[in-house]
Amino acid sequence: MRLEVVETVKPTVLKPNQALRLIARQNCTDRHGNRRRAGEEWLVRSEGAYLPGLDEEISGIINA
C-alpha cells in the first residue's frame, strides 16, 4: 500500500470576537454531532485552535 500526502492542514487560531466560516465538502457530521450537507456553510465561534476535519473546508475568518 502506498500513501500520498495530498494537502497539509494547519490549525487556525480564533481570537476573541472572531468566527471561522466552514463549508462541507460532502455530506458529513461535524465535531459537535450536527449533520451537514455538501455545500452547507456554518460558523465556529469558540476561541482557540480549530483543525478542520476531512470533509470541512475553511472559507474565511469573520471579525466582529
N, C-alpha and C positions, 0 to 999 in steps of 0.2 A: 504494500500500500504506500502510495506517495502523497505527501501533503504539500500544499502550496499556500503561501501567505498571499491573500487577496488584498487585504487592507489592514492597516494598523490603526486601532481606535484608541484615543486617549480620553480620559475623563474630563468633563467640563465642570469647572467650579462655579457654583452660583453664589453670589454675594447677596446681602440684604437688598430688598426691593428689585430683585431680578427674577425672571421666569425663563424657562427653557421651552422652546416650541419644538415638538416632535411630530413626525409623520410615520405612520405604519407602512412599511414596505409591502407587507402582505397580512392576511388575517392572522391575528396573534392575541396573546394575553399579556398585558403589561405587568410590571413588577408589583402592582397593587391589586392584581387579580381582575382588572377590568378587561373585557373583551374588546378588541379593536379590529376594525375592518380596514382593508387595504386602502390607503389614501387618506384615512382619518387623521385629523390633527388634534393635538391636545397640549396642555401646558403642565409643566412640573414646576411647582413653586417652592419646594423645600430647599433650604440653604445647604451648601456643602457640595461635595463631588458627586457627579452623576455619570455613570458609564452606561451608554445606551446598549440595549440588547441587540441580538442579531436582526430582528425584524423591525427595529426602530432606526429612524434617520433624524439627525438634528437639523432643524430648519433655521434656527437662529436663537439669539438671546434677546429678550424683551426687557427694557429698563422701565421702571415706574416713573 
